[in-house]
Amino acid sequence: MPKAKSHSGASKRFKKTGAGYKHKHANRSHILTKMSQKRKRNLRGTSTITAADAPLIDRLLRS
């Protein structure tokens, strides 16, 4: 049986932590001038994915 490969797109976007998986927020790459400062500030940093999405990410990353 060949070795299972992880989804390369998912491996670039999600990182496994003790609490689950962390990810960056969407809508933070370009055309930011029309966005309010508060919205841009709240999109900074990382957050953990919801528990409902965890099995899908597990399957993509084969962990």
Beta strands, then each sheet from edge to edge (+ up, - down):
strand 1: 15-17
strand 2: 20-24
strand 3: 46-48
sheet 1: 1+ 2- 3+
end
